[in-house]
């Protein structure tokens, strides 16, 4: 219920912001028209439009009319979404992906959704937030929820990551427990025990079967059957998409009937800025070793979108001055590599030309600070 309230709050906020923009443009339009009339009178009302000032005013007037029309359409769209959310309050159905860190949940999430929403690296703890991916069909809407890997927390950031995973157990309508051929079934007995007590369908997905053999896979299936006897076990390979279609089929069959909660053209609950921070962080995970990637957080300071291009200014936060030097690298080459690779992925993601500026700042011990973690959007309670 709390998450539904958050979505309603976001919709209301977007509605108010759009109303303010519309009011500003509607305020400007008559004043431009008045200025136009004043200029015509100065020319004696001849009706000619040769002056540079008049041409600029006419151009501005056309732009404002166009923006007013778009904003009115945006208001209608937001209003429709709010109406759907009001009528479906409490009817949001979700499929949660949970499991130990680095078992391939994000790869599977992207394969199920058909979009690259979750960043993927070979390092553990790549996913830090709970990310929703929405799949729409003619007669269904599935809301997948990717979560951070289950781990024993050593600092407050990891506590927040574990909170995202455990909260997913509470509101899932279908649970996808993702494991792989490397993880032993008794690795996280406490979490597995919670899964076993759920009153919702559980699909236990053994991922990366292309890295194993038939004999070992049979042993794993038997071991998991003993731990989670009610779960339906499905061997998969998220990378090669083996059995992913079957998982989707079973999810559709198991989900309760419900009208769509989100608009048909919506594919995630996260704003554009979130994916900017994730793509930059992905490059840092790929190009730096040891503790550096885990001490980094990214925040977008500016996101200015135009018709064909987006101007982005992002800050990379680290915990130590020494880490700042490593991120920047000799003559700034390391940071330039991160920014270049991130910009390429962002252009593919948004389908526009990206102008990306990156800066590095020190925020001492941010991973253990309640205030800083909340500022970065982490769930602490």
Secondary structure, DSSP 4 states (H G I P E B T S, - for coil): -HHHHHHHHHHHHHHHHHHHHHHHHHHHHHHHHHHHHHHHHHTTS------HHHHHHHHHHHHHHHHHHHHHHHHHHHHHHHHHHHHTTT---EEEEEEBTTSSHHHHHHHHHTS--S---SSTT---S-EEEEEE-SS-EEEEEE-PPB---SSHHHHHHHHHHHHHHHH-SEEEEEEESSS-TTTTHHHHHHHHT-SSEEEEEEE-GGGS-HHHHHHHHHHHHHH-TTSEEEE-BTTTTBTHHHHHHHHHHHSPP---SS-TT--BSS-HHHHHHHHHHHHHHHH--TTGGGG-EEEEEEEEE-SSEEEEEEEEEESSHHHHHHHH-GGGHHHHHHHHHHHHHHHHHHSSEEEEEEEEEE-TTGGG-HHHHHHTT----
